[in-house]
């Protein structure tokens, strides 16, 4: 939290401590002082309901409690202008205008560290995202999940968690055999053999391209080879090339993973069997009609789930159980899975699974990402084929750029569908959300270039000896500074809720405040003291924009 907010929280905590001590209760540690920004400015800069919270503990009237809290406030630094009690016991706090200036000094004293906290206290977290089957290129929906996973990882790290990013490679099961057969059939067709391409196989144009690559490497040596004998060759070739393409696309999108985990490795080390045996030892496994079932209803799932079919073949769910057990065995204290919205029905069974392993329900957090509707000039883009239209993530990146794609993917809540207009993403106008923010950063950089050209000293940017800020008295200046002070709360909130879309929301509002101010006021003017003070504010705005864009994985250009 900002320096102003933290000072007020400390003052309030100090004021309520004697009340709790006097009541001889052990509940002191459970009382959290929370500050809200009133929607009506006349109600103060901050408000707290701590007096109402204390009613249950102190067994007294909340307004009476509020009066004692206000009386006990020790404002040794002269932070507050006045304090009022409102309604049933709310405490409204009014901050002296000059006190807000400390936020600017706080930002510029450690620009990269502003907004970073130790909330996570080094807790180990794994974020698993994308994890698309290596059976085809990434599509635009994968891109949204990729941006969310990467930014969320950045936010958690900024809040003191130790984060590892992981991609789960689904390289076992029927889909891999289907991939190998698809390549085999395309290969035979392209070398002149008469083969009908069966339904239920991968028919995308990328399979024709893979067949062409296979022919360039192997010629027609497999022309007469029986499918059953050479299937592993075709499967391995296709999966390796597709996975390499996925890696390259993600790298172009600014995303790297700490671990690429192979599903095949679970089968190789017999992890599925040992996971089921461990759950059986806790009486969560039973046999019915020849199949092996997991008693997931014991943890709130709507029905029990099959883990081993009657034919002895394990289910995908069994592999996922083994995979999540492996995650926790590696020492992760919290696991975050980012899935497509079509996995909604899968959440409860996975939550049941980790509880059957002895973990807490909250140790697994699942984020469901809704679909992306691709548009061009407001009209839907057909996404059934690649002919003449953009459907893959790489094609979108190539057309609009990494920055625009990442930013726009994060402009809606994950549980809301997203309209992605390719034409809007390329606009150099305020209608393009990433351009709007990046242009503000470039404009702020240009202000300091102008100052330099005019010989206005800004050596305080390096020395930290900031000039006096008393000249910053306009309501819109204080509004900007107050909003800068809320940035740490935004990052902490994103970390707690696992909702990174609040960062683009914040940036849009901050940039709107700055643009309105810039259009009405000269930053570099004739008054030296006012110019210096406004340059300090401009520098702080620039640093917070850069800081937030860095978390989003988006560039902060100095020129546009």
Rosetta blueprint (number, residue, H / E / L):
1 X L
2 X L
3 X H
4 X H
5 X H
6 X H
7 X H
8 X H
9 X H
10 X H
11 X H
12 X H
13 X H
14 X H
15 X H
16 X H
17 X H
18 X H
19 X H
20 X H
21 X H
22 X H
23 X L
24 X L
25 X L
26 X L
27 X L
28 X H
29 X H
30 X H
31 X L
32 X L
33 X L
34 X L
35 X L
36 X E
37 X L
38 X L
39 X L
40 X L
41 X H
42 X H
43 X H
44 X L
45 X L
46 X E
47 X E
48 X E
49 X L
50 X H
51 X H
52 X H
53 X H
54 X H
55 X H
56 X H
57 X H
58 X H
59 X L
60 X L
61 X L
62 X H
63 X H
64 X H
65 X H
66 X H
67 X H
68 X H
69 X H
70 X H
71 X H
72 X H
73 X L
74 X L
75 X L
76 X L
77 X L
78 X L
79 X L
80 X E
81 X E
82 X E
83 X E
84 X E
85 X E
86 X E
87 X L
88 X L
89 X L
90 X E
91 X E
92 X E
93 X E
94 X E
95 X E
96 X L
97 X H
98 X H
99 X H
100 X H
101 X H
102 X H
103 X H
104 X H
105 X H
106 X H
107 X H
108 X H
109 X H
110 X L
111 X L
112 X L
113 X L
114 X L
115 X L
116 X L
117 X L
118 X L
119 X L
120 X L
121 X L
122 X L
123 X L
124 X E
125 X E
126 X E
127 X E
128 X E
129 X L
130 X L
131 X L
132 X L
133 X L
134 X L
135 X L
136 X L
137 X L
138 X L
139 X E
140 X H
141 X H
142 X H
143 X H
144 X H
145 X H
146 X H
147 X H
148 X H
149 X H
150 X H
151 X H
152 X H
153 X H
154 X H
155 X H
156 X H
157 X H
158 X H
159 X L
160 X L
161 X L
162 X E
163 X E
164 X E
165 X E
166 X E
167 X E
168 X E
169 X E
170 X L
171 X L
172 X L
173 X L
174 X H
175 X H
176 X H
177 X H
178 X H
179 X H
180 X H
181 X H
182 X H
183 X H
184 X H
185 X H
186 X H
187 X H
188 X H
189 X H
190 X H
191 X L
192 X L
193 X L
194 X L
195 X L
196 X L
197 X L
198 X L
199 X L
200 X L
201 X L
202 X L
203 X L
204 X L
205 X H
206 X H
207 X H
208 X H
209 X H
210 X H
211 X H
212 X H
213 X H
214 X H
215 X H
216 X H
217 X H
218 X H
219 X L
220 X L
221 X L
222 X L
223 X L
224 X L
225 X L
226 X L
227 X H
228 X H
229 X H
230 X H
231 X H
232 X H
233 X H
234 X H
235 X H
236 X H
237 X H
238 X H
239 X H
240 X H
241 X H
242 X H
243 X H
244 X H
245 X H
246 X H
247 X H
248 X H
249 X H
250 X H
251 X H
252 X H
253 X L
254 X L
255 X L
256 X L
257 X L
258 X L
259 X E
260 X E
261 X E
262 X E
263 X H
264 X H
265 X H
266 X H
267 X H
268 X H
269 X L
270 X L
271 X H
272 X H
273 X H
274 X H
275 X H
276 X H
277 X H
278 X H
279 X H
280 X H
281 X H
282 X L
283 X L
284 X L
285 X E
286 X E
287 X E
288 X E
289 X L
290 X L
291 X E
292 X E
293 X E
294 X E
295 X L
296 X H
297 X H
298 X H
299 X H
300 X L
301 X L
302 X L
303 X L
304 X L
305 X E
306 X E
307 X E
308 X E
309 X L
310 X L
311 X L
312 X L
313 X L
314 X E
315 X L
316 X H
317 X H
318 X H
319 X H
320 X H
321 X H
322 X H
323 X H
324 X H
325 X H
326 X H
327 X H
328 X H
329 X H
330 X L
331 X L
332 X L
333 X L
334 X E
335 X E
336 X E
337 X E
338 X E
339 X E
340 X E
341 X H
342 X H
343 X H
344 X H
345 X H
346 X H
347 X H
348 X H
349 X H
350 X H
351 X H
352 X H
353 X H
354 X H
355 X H
356 X H
357 X L
358 X L
359 X L
360 X L
361 X H
362 X H
363 X H
364 X E
365 X E
366 X E
367 X E
368 X E
369 X E
370 X L
371 X L
372 X E
373 X E
374 X E
375 X E
376 X E
377 X L
378 X L
379 X E
380 X E
381 X L
382 X L
383 X L
384 X L
385 X L
386 X L
387 X L
388 X L
389 X L
390 X L
391 X L
392 X E
393 X H
394 X H
395 X H
396 X H
397 X H
398 X H
399 X H
400 X H
401 X L
402 X H
403 X H
404 X H
405 X H
406 X H
407 X H
408 X H
409 X H
410 X L
411 X L
412 X L
413 X L
414 X L
415 X L
416 X L
417 X L
418 X E
419 X E
420 X E
421 X E
422 X H
423 X H
424 X H
425 X H
426 X H
427 X L
428 X L
429 X L
430 X L
431 X L
432 X L
433 X H
434 X H
435 X H
436 X H
437 X H
438 X H
439 X H
440 X H
441 X H
442 X H
443 X H
444 X H
445 X H
446 X H
447 X H
448 X H
449 X H
450 X H
451 X H
452 X H
453 X H
454 X L
455 X L
456 X L
457 X L
458 X L
459 X L
460 X H
461 X H
462 X H
463 X H
464 X L
465 X L
466 X L
467 X L
468 X L
469 X L
470 X L
471 X L
472 X L
473 X L
474 X L
475 X H
476 X H
477 X H
478 X H
479 X H
480 X H
481 X H
482 X H
483 X H
484 X H
485 X H
486 X L
487 X H
488 X H
489 X H
490 X H
491 X H
492 X H
493 X H
494 X H
495 X H
496 X H
497 X H
498 X L
499 X L
500 X L
501 X H
502 X H
503 X H
504 X H
505 X H
506 X H
507 X H
508 X H
509 X H
510 X H
511 X H
512 X H
513 X H
514 X H
515 X H
516 X H
517 X H
518 X H
519 X H
520 X H
521 X L
522 X L
523 X L
524 X L
525 X L
526 X L
527 X L
528 X H
529 X H
530 X H
531 X H
532 X H
533 X H
534 X H
535 X H
536 X H
537 X H
538 X H
539 X H
540 X H
541 X H
542 X H
543 X H
544 X H
545 X H
546 X H
547 X H
548 X H
549 X H
550 X H
551 X H
552 X H
553 X L
554 X L
555 X L
556 X L
557 X L
558 X L
559 X L
560 X L
